[in-house]
């Protein structure tokens, strides 16, 4: 849009006139007088909006209930794990393993922890050295948790705090076992 500095286009003058009428003038001043012919001009790029005489009422809505994603660990629990207030009952390090080796070790580790009624464990995947900056295990382990052998055991997971490995580790919450027979 090219126009001379300090000059308003016809549409801008009409719009400014409407806005100026909604403001309370300074004591001793009056509203500027805009020619009535300008009021009839409609902006070409926007449809005309109805003029409001009173501000919209603010309504208070009740906050939506927080839906907890079952894959993730809630914030308070994550904070307790990070600060050491909740015990990490076991840890497994998958560094330097192939996906097949890591998958077998991880499922056996999680099954043993689940059978021993452990609640939280730490899975160290490493950050990886691929060109994209994210390792194969770091990407794969969360996907594995959604598959059948892990889904029955894993209740949730979340990236670990920096003190426990940060982006290269995961806190894993194991499901509680049903009543023993």
C-alpha positions in Angstrom: 0.0 0.0 0.0 1.5 3.3 -1.0 0.2 6.6 0.3 1.7 9.8 1.4 2.9 10.1 4.9 0.4 11.7 7.2 -2.6 11.2 4.9 -5.4 8.7 5.6 -7.2 6.9 2.8 -10.9 7.3 2.6 -11.6 4.0 4.2 -9.1 4.7 7.1 -10.9 8.1 7.7 -14.3 6.4 8.0 -12.9 3.8 10.3 -11.1 6.4 12.4 -14.3 8.4 12.6 -16.2 5.4 14.0 -13.5 4.6 16.5 -13.2 8.3 17.6 -17.0 8.4 18.4 -16.6 5.5 20.9 -14.0 7.4 22.9 -14.8 9.9 25.7 -13.4 13.3 24.6 -11.0 15.2 26.9 -12.7 17.8 29.1 -13.3 20.9 27.1 -12.8 19.2 23.7 -15.5 18.0 21.3 -15.7 15.2 18.8 -14.2 15.9 15.5 -16.8 16.5 12.8 -16.6 14.1 9.9 -18.6 14.7 6.8 -21.7 12.4 6.5 -20.8 11.4 3.0 -17.8 9.6 4.3 -19.9 7.5 6.6 -21.5 5.8 3.7 -18.2 4.5 2.2 -17.7 0.8 3.0 -14.2 -0.6 3.2 -13.5 -2.7 0.1 -11.4 -5.4 1.8 -13.6 -6.1 4.9 -17.4 -6.4 5.4 -18.9 -3.7 7.5 -19.2 -4.7 11.2 -22.1 -3.6 13.4 -21.3 -0.7 15.7 -21.4 -1.7 19.4 -22.6 0.9 21.8 -21.5 -1.0 25.0 -18.5 -3.1 25.6 -19.0 -6.9 25.5 -19.7 -8.5 28.9 -16.9 -10.8 30.1 -18.3 -14.2 31.1 -16.5 -16.5 33.4 -16.4 -20.0 32.2 -15.6 -22.9 34.4 -12.2 -24.4 33.5 -12.4 -27.5 31.4 -11.6 -30.6 33.4 -8.0 -31.6 32.9 -7.9 -34.6 30.8 -4.9 -36.7 31.7 -3.2 -38.3 28.8 -2.6 -41.9 30.0 0.7 -42.1 28.3 2.2 -39.3 30.4 3.1 -38.9 34.0 1.4 -36.0 35.8 3.5 -32.9 36.7 3.5 -33.4 40.5 4.7 -37.0 40.2 7.3 -35.9 37.6 8.6 -33.2 40.0 8.8 -35.7 42.9 10.8 -38.2 40.8 13.1 -35.4 39.6 13.7 -34.2 43.2 14.2 -37.7 44.5 11.1 -37.7 46.7 9.7 -40.7 44.9 11.9 -43.8 44.6 13.1 -44.9 41.3 13.0 -48.7 41.9 15.2 -49.7 39.0 17.1 -48.5 36.0 18.1 -50.0 32.7 20.8 -48.6 30.3 20.2 -49.3 26.6 23.3 -47.4 25.4 25.2 -49.1 22.5 22.6 -51.8 21.8 20.8 -52.6 18.6 17.1 -52.2 18.5 16.6 -55.9 18.8 18.8 -56.3 21.8 17.3 -53.2 23.5 13.8 -54.4 22.9 14.5 -57.9 24.4 16.3 -56.4 27.4 13.7 -53.7 28.0 10.7 -56.1 28.0 12.4 -58.5 30.3 13.5 -55.7 32.7 10.0 -54.2 32.8 8.3 -57.6 33.3 10.6 -58.4 36.2 10.0 -54.9 37.7 6.2 -55.4 37.2 6.2 -58.8 38.9 8.2 -57.3 41.8 5.5 -54.6 42.2 7.9 -51.8 41.4 6.1 -48.6 40.4 8.7 -46.2 38.8 11.8 -47.2 36.8 14.3 -45.2 34.7 15.0 -46.3 31.1 18.2 -44.7 29.7 18.1 -44.6 25.9 20.9 -42.1 25.3 20.5 -39.0 23.1 21.9 -40.6 20.0 24.4 -39.4 17.4 22.3 -39.4 14.2 22.5 -36.5 11.9 19.0 -35.3 13.1 20.2 -35.3 16.6 17.9 -38.0 17.9 18.9 -41.5 18.3 17.1 -44.6 17.1 16.4 -45.9 20.6 15.3 -42.5 21.9 12.6 -42.5 19.1 11.8 -46.2 19.3 11.3 -46.8 23.0 8.2 -44.5 23.3 6.7 -46.2 20.2 7.3 -49.6 21.8 5.4 -48.6 24.9 2.2 -48.4 22.7 2.7 -52.0 21.4 1.1 -55.1 22.9 3.8 -56.6 25.2 4.5 -53.2 26.8 1.0 -51.8 26.9 -0.1 -54.2 29.6 2.9 -53.2 31.8 3.6 -49.5 31.2 1.1 -47.1 32.6 2.9 -43.9 31.6 6.2 -42.4 30.7 7.8 -39.0 30.5 11.2 -37.5 29.7 13.5 -37.6 32.7 14.8 -34.6 34.6 18.2 -33.3 33.8 19.7 -34.9 36.9 18.5 -38.4 35.7 19.6 -38.0 32.0 17.2 -35.5 30.6 16.3 -36.1 27.0 18.3 -39.3 27.0 16.2 -41.0 29.6 12.6 -41.8 30.5 10.7 -42.1 33.7 8.4 -45.1 33.3 5.4 -45.7 35.5 4.4 -49.4 35.7 0.8 -50.4 36.1 -0.3 -51.9 39.3 -0.8 -55.6 39.4 -4.3 -57.0 39.9 -5.2 -59.0 43.0 -3.1 -62.1 43.5 -4.8 -65.4 43.3 
